Amino acid sequence: KSTTTSGDSLSSSTLWRHGYSEMRGQRNKLCVSVLAVDHFRDSVEACYGIFDGDRNEQVPRLLQCTMG
């Protein structure tokens, strides 16, 4: 999957460009959430994270919503 934001155009002066990919492993269901914020706390800083919930999908989703 790739993530795009409104600031990812070629004419933009955004400092951060990001994306990610997922690959199937041994499990049928992946309990991972990805956080990719290119303007974290209204500054030029970016925040990236991958939250692995092992077999629980609620924990990574909660962390993603809290941080994003």
C-alpha distance (Angstrom), angle and dihedral (degrees) to the residues before:
residue distance angle dihedral
K1 . . .
S2 3.72 . .
T3 3.76 125.6 .
T4 3.76 121.7 -144.4
T5 3.74 131.5 -178.8
S6 3.77 131.8 -165.2
G7 3.81 88.5 -100.8
D8 3.81 93.8 60.3
S9 3.80 97.9 88.7
L10 3.79 121.7 120.2
S11 3.79 93.2 -115.8
S12 3.80 93.4 52.3
S13 3.80 123.7 100.5
T14 3.82 93.5 -142.8
L15 3.79 112.4 148.9
W16 3.80 95.9 -148.5
R17 3.78 131.6 61.1
H18 3.76 119.2 174.1
G19 3.77 146.0 169.9
Y20 3.77 140.2 159.2
S21 3.77 140.6 -158.7
E22 3.78 134.7 -148.1
M23 3.79 127.9 -147.0
R24 3.75 127.0 -162.6
G25 3.78 114.6 -111.4
Q26 3.77 132.9 177.2
R27 3.80 95.4 -57.1
N28 3.78 125.3 76.0
K29 3.80 92.8 -140.7
L30 3.80 126.0 45.8
C31 3.82 113.7 -147.0
V32 3.80 96.5 -162.9
S33 3.80 131.7 119.1
V34 3.79 124.3 -161.8
L35 3.80 123.9 -147.5
A36 3.81 118.7 -161.2
V37 3.81 116.4 166.4
D38 3.80 116.4 167.4
H39 3.84 96.3 -172.1
F40 3.80 103.1 39.8
R41 3.82 113.3 -171.6
D42 3.82 91.3 -6.3
S43 3.80 93.3 -65.8
V44 3.80 136.5 105.6
E45 3.80 90.2 -95.4
A46 3.79 120.8 106.8
C47 3.79 129.4 -147.6
Y48 3.79 123.3 -153.5
G49 3.78 128.1 177.8
I50 3.77 144.2 159.8
F51 3.79 116.3 -151.9
D52 3.80 116.0 -160.9
G53 3.79 115.0 -163.1
D54 3.83 95.3 -176.1
R55 3.83 98.2 -145.6
N56 3.82 96.6 -13.3
E57 3.80 117.5 84.9
Q58 3.82 95.7 -177.1
V59 3.82 96.0 69.3
P60 3.83 97.3 56.1
R61 3.82 91.7 43.4
L62 3.81 90.8 51.6
L63 3.82 91.7 49.8
Q64 3.80 91.1 47.5
C65 3.82 92.2 51.5
T66 3.82 93.1 44.4
M67 3.81 94.8 50.1
G68 3.80 98.2 37.4
